[in-house]
Every structure is written in C-alpha cells, then in structure tokens.
Amino acid sequence: MKKYEYKFVEIPRRAGMKVKTGETFEECKKVIIAEAEQGWRLKQVVTPFDEKTGVFVSYCYQIIFEREV
C-alpha cells in the first residue's frame, strides 16, 4: 500500500491600491515550481475565509502538496 506525506504552504493574499494585479498569483506559481523541484506534487489550492470577521473574503491561499513516502 502506498503512503504519502503532505505539505501545506500558506500564501497571504495581497490587497490594496499599490499591489500589481496578479502579484499573489505569481507568488503562488513560484512556490509551486520550487516545491515541484523538491519532489512535491501539487494536490490542491484552497482559499479559506476569515470566519472571525463575518466577511466572506479570502485572506490567503493554502497550497497543498503531496509526495510518496
């Protein structure tokens, strides 16, 4: 039976007038490429919401990687 390990990387969502469009996406791409070079496979990208504020706005991207042990 195959076994896997998982790695979770959180990328804060950048917001504001001074942030260039796509900057957060570019940061995610850099992380995905760097982790792939280390043998990790992209499993999923999740955009959680901040339940404390009651506002349904994503505050980050959580990137989930897996690799066979």
N, C-alpha and C positions, 0 to 999 in steps of 0.2 A: 504494500500500500504506500502510495506516495505521501510525503509530508511536505508542508510548506511553511515558510515563515513570512511575516508581513511587516511592512514598514509604513509608518504614517508621517507625512510631511505636511505641515500647515503653512500656507502662503497667505499673509494678510492681504485683504482686498484694499487696494489703494483708491482713495476717493479725493475729490477736491478739484478746484479750478486749475491748479498748476500741474496736475498729473496728465501726462500724454495718454491719449486713447490707446489702449492695448498694452500698456506697461505691465499690468498684472498678468496678462496672458503671456507676455514674453518671459516674465519671471517663472511662470509655470512650465513653459517649454524648456527653459534652461535646466530646471530641476529634473524634469522627466528625462532629458538627454543625459545628464550627468549620472543619474541613478541607473539608467539602462547600460551605461558603460561599466557599471559595477555589478552587472548581472541581475538587476531588478527588473521585473516586468510590470508595466502599468496595469493596474487592476481596475481602478475606478477613481473618478474625481467627484467629490461631494461638496455641496455648498450649503453648510449649516446656517441656520438662522439664530439670531440672538433672542432667546425666549424671555430674558430678563426685562428688556425694554418694551416688549409687546409689539415691536415694529418688525415686520417680516422683511428684513433686508439682510442679505448675506454679508457677513463681516470677514469671511476668509474662504479659501479653497482648501480642502483637505484632500491631498493626493495619496492614494493607497497603492502600494507596490507589493508584489509577491515574488518569491523565488523558491525553488525546490530545495529542500534541505538534503 
